[in-house]
Amino acid sequence: MKSKLVTYNITSGYRSIKDRRQFEYYFTPFDDKNLIIKDGEIDDTVNLITKVVWKYIDDTKKITAYLKRNNVKETCHNI
């Protein structure tokens, strides 16, 4: 039995980005000076991502209260 090759189009073309300043209140200023790992391996990258997620996890709690609506569909639309 031959397996089928499935491909996905992961781009949807140009998308304009709205001004983010109205949301800066919800997020801690990002400190990116330790974000570059020269000659890093996958494990290094995964570990760094984990540290960044936990460092800024409280930001998601603040923005969640702003974005959440009456149901999942409305919340997704709001996001």
QUIURCOR-V492257 format. One record per residue. N is the residue number from 1. SS is DSSP state (H for helix, E for strand, L for the rest). Layout:
BEGIN
N&SS ; N&SS
END
This chain:
BEGIN
1&L ; 2&L ; 3&L ; 4&L ; 5&L ; 6&L ; 7&L ; 8&L ; 9&L ; 10&L ; 11&L ; 12&L ; 13&L ; 14&L ; 15&L ; 16&L ; 17&L ; 18&L ; 19&L ; 20&L ; 21&H ; 22&H ; 23&H ; 24&H ; 25&H ; 26&H ; 27&L ; 28&L ; 29&L ; 30&L ; 31&L ; 32&L ; 33&L ; 34&L ; 35&L ; 36&L ; 37&L ; 38&L ; 39&L ; 40&L ; 41&L ; 42&H ; 43&H ; 44&H ; 45&H ; 46&H ; 47&H ; 48&H ; 49&H ; 50&H ; 51&H ; 52&H ; 53&H ; 54&H ; 55&H ; 56&L ; 57&H ; 58&H ; 59&H ; 60&H ; 61&H ; 62&H ; 63&H ; 64&H ; 65&H ; 66&H ; 67&H ; 68&L ; 69&L ; 70&L ; 71&L ; 72&H ; 73&H ; 74&H ; 75&H ; 76&H ; 77&H ; 78&H ; 79&L
END
